[in-house]
Amino acid sequence: MMEKNHPFHLVDKSPWPLLGSLNMLINFSGMIKWFYMNDNKLLLTGLMISFLVTYQWWRDITREGTFQGHHTNKVVLGLRWGMILFIVSEVFFFISFFWGFFHNSLSPSIELGMNWPPKSISTFNPLEIPLLNTMILLTSGLTVTWAHHALMENNFKQAIFGLTTTVMMGLYFSILQYYEYLQASFSISDSIYGSSFFMATGFHGLHVLIGSSFLMVCLSRLMMLHFSKSHHFGFEAAAWYWHFVDVVWLFLYLSIYWWGS
């Protein structure tokens, strides 16, 4: 590797892609066993393996980029395009949920009483927890941007404070959404409204948890001085992902909570 005459990173052999793929089989098998046999032991085992594989995979990437110097400008450019294309794929993922929601809400079928929302559904008040969650996510978008700009100015104290605030807001959002689900008067099996609501907001909630984990890893790396003003794409990618989560929530709030109810 010391004699290469190109700026690209030829990655070492790694067991984590194969182990991660096999573990997805365990996770899905565990979900099926949980749904049909009310036994979640296999699913919990799969989730624990997922955590271990993710931790060690991210550890290797951190070592490559921070200590071994493999993340050159060319490599970072590829990582940027990879993150951009990943977020674009996530955009189309959520478009499918919005498409299904508007397809059914703009022309309710006779099975729904030609009414939207269906008469049997008692919707959430958009001015209560949903509005609070909207303000939380919008504010977290400001704090993560504050942390990013503080990092670019070598102000690590403000960067750590801003990123810590963002993580706390992300976790607070998840707690409030869990409380909201507990208060719901309908379930995912209650007509197309219940399916659309819980699929769209539930997958967004999963993305919030993933984004919060992403930011927590960046926070720990920031505290260990892994980032500098000129070399911090891991943090930048997490910020991009978090802004994407914020924008999707705005569309969810306006379409499902406010207009759709």
Disulfide bonds with the S-S distance in Angstrom:
none
